[in-house]
Amino acid sequence: MIVSPARLLILSLSDLRYEWPITLCIAVGVAAALAPLLILFSLKNGLVTSLLDKLREDPRTREVRLVGQGHFDPGWFETASRRPDVAFVVPMTRFLTASMDVVSDAPGREAVTVELFSTAAGDPLLSRFVQVPEVATHVVLTRQVAESLGVAEGDTLTARVGRFIDGDRQLEEFEISVLGVLPAERFQRKAIFITLPLLVAIEAYREGSTVHLDIRTPASPVFQDTRFASFRLYARSVYEVSSLRDWFAQNGHHVVTDAPAIERVLQLDRSLTRLFGIISVLAGGGLLLTSALSFWASVSRKRRELCVLRLLGFSSASVALYPVLQAFMVAVLGAAAAIAVELVLRPLIEGSVAADIGLPVDTSGLRLHHFLIAIAATVSATAGASALAGWRAARMRVPEGLRDG
Amino acid sequence: MTAQPALDIEDLIVDRVSGRRRFRLEVPVFKLGNAEVVALVGPSGSGKSTLLDVLSLILQPTNVAKFVVKTTKGEVIDLTPVLKGGFQSDLDRMRLSNIGYVMQTGGLLPFLTAEANVSLTGQMAGLSATEARKRTYEIGKRLGVAKLMKDRPSRLSVGERQRVAIARALCHSPSVVLADEPTAALDTVTGHRVLGLFLELAASTGTSLICATHDTELLDHFGLPRAFYHQDEIGPDQVRATFSFEGAR
């Protein structure tokens, strides 16, 4: 006779409560197998996510830097900017001409020689921190320059661009206003970000192509015949740096990227995933084996009680389900304990690992669905393992079992 | 016209093998009347428990010519074809509604209270939880264990446990109760008291009782009829045990 699931559940629960020390032992065994897995998984996720976030947050990781100089026409920039793996590209002039001196009115400050970098709308290095200059007289300073000159956003500076023509030193001065100051962690050199027309004009003046430095160039000048020596280029994501590096290599340009660092993190992710897989298999195997043995032994221990249930009219299927239901409940208990352990230990582990590697590790990436998957997997494994015990319970010879003890 | 007995069995044979020893149990004829009591007496290994297993439908015989049960409701059911190859679930159902069983040491489920142990049988037999509980306390009161019903078996004495086990066997008002050495674990005084209560209750409810025991003194005390037991060697390592109920003394 098939017994109602509710009655079977109540009976098996009463049995578990009655034998609570044994129930506790099995549940602790389940928790002992699952808790380290949860901790390891959350740590792996947290560590890799933190490292990847750090890489993602810092656009310099996505930068593709040209080694030496080249000759890039506007068509090349058009092609590059259309590539789906390119997030931002702006032309740069020759390195030797891309510098000038800046002076502030602040007392006791000396002139500072700065590198010049062109910028434009969508510059990932500047966006989120400062406004991107749109006119030649607006500039963005790095923190080092701002501190050296004692200036802040909204201040006015004097820029000096010098050149030697036939042994004669010539100097042009113009005023620039500080649109913003880039945080030190974003760029750690003495540099100023200016519009491309101003950078081109400075190069033209320093090379002697123009008599005077003309900073009143239009907002969107046409550089039809200009050949640029370099560029600032950023990949759309950290995962696309490698493909861009390869594209440059195929076109004969030697570039430097952070692809190895990205690859290291991705490799770490793969290694940790593999390690997690191995440990999961070992722990899962151990859990399966201990659960199977525990419930097998439990059927031996409870042989008489199970035979009494058969005598009282429980079908062999109902008796087979008895240890499986108990395994189900113990697994839920063990999984809940493991989750509680993971939640309690999480801040300690985050703090400890973060202190060791000098990077904030956020293991809170473990979401509800991760916990539900962990519970489902544990319950399935434990209940599956106990099915063997259930099969044994169903095959017990009732007459012998009744006379045990 | 004779009344239909609670149990009507003919030519029952159970063959068992234990190592090299072959054992055959035979019951030529067994008719157990309503509210009748009979004792199975024999040495250890004589097949008393095996016969109880067959009568309680938890062990299928090797062969049987007739096995008819009169149910509590007066229905007469021929279990012969079922015992010769039917479904165990049919036998389970028949046992559940018509047969009670008392084991040597009670066989109560240790994780349930005495009340739950007793009422579980009633509920399994189809009584509602309320009815089963009511019946539990009725029988418990008559057996003197009503006040112990909230306790688990581990808190009860052996005699109390045995009385609860008797209550469990009677909760669903079976037509036949089988008792396997019900007083073996009890001292003489307690044994007398428990069996006395058992017999009294069975008689008042019209329940027939088959009791396997070693204790002939107890049977003499209550004047219980016992089946004839005969054992003979029918070959090398082959024993035949026969229980004969015709004119049980």
HADDOCK unambig.tbl for C-alpha pairs under 7 A between the chains (distance, minus, plus):
assign (segid A and resid 1 and name CA) (segid B and resid 89 and name CA) 5.69 0.50 0.50
assign (segid A and resid 1 and name CA) (segid B and resid 92 and name CA) 6.66 0.50 0.50
assign (segid A and resid 1 and name CA) (segid B and resid 93 and name CA) 6.68 0.50 0.50
assign (segid A and resid 14 and name CA) (segid B and resid 111 and name CA) 6.00 0.50 0.50
assign (segid A and resid 14 and name CA) (segid B and resid 112 and name CA) 6.95 0.50 0.50
assign (segid A and resid 15 and name CA) (segid B and resid 111 and name CA) 5.15 0.50 0.50
assign (segid A and resid 18 and name CA) (segid B and resid 111 and name CA) 5.28 0.50 0.50
assign (segid A and resid 305 and name CA) (segid B and resid 109 and name CA) 5.91 0.50 0.50
assign (segid A and resid 308 and name CA) (segid B and resid 107 and name CA) 6.85 0.50 0.50
assign (segid A and resid 312 and name CA) (segid B and resid 96 and name CA) 6.40 0.50 0.50
assign (segid A and resid 312 and name CA) (segid B and resid 121 and name CA) 6.17 0.50 0.50
assign (segid A and resid 313 and name CA) (segid B and resid 92 and name CA) 5.33 0.50 0.50
assign (segid A and resid 313 and name CA) (segid B and resid 93 and name CA) 6.75 0.50 0.50
assign (segid A and resid 313 and name CA) (segid B and resid 96 and name CA) 5.77 0.50 0.50
assign (segid A and resid 313 and name CA) (segid B and resid 124 and name CA) 6.90 0.50 0.50
assign (segid A and resid 315 and name CA) (segid B and resid 89 and name CA) 6.91 0.50 0.50
assign (segid A and resid 398 and name CA) (segid B and resid 58 and name CA) 6.75 0.50 0.50
assign (segid A and resid 399 and name CA) (segid B and resid 53 and name CA) 6.31 0.50 0.50
assign (segid A and resid 399 and name CA) (segid B and resid 58 and name CA) 6.75 0.50 0.50
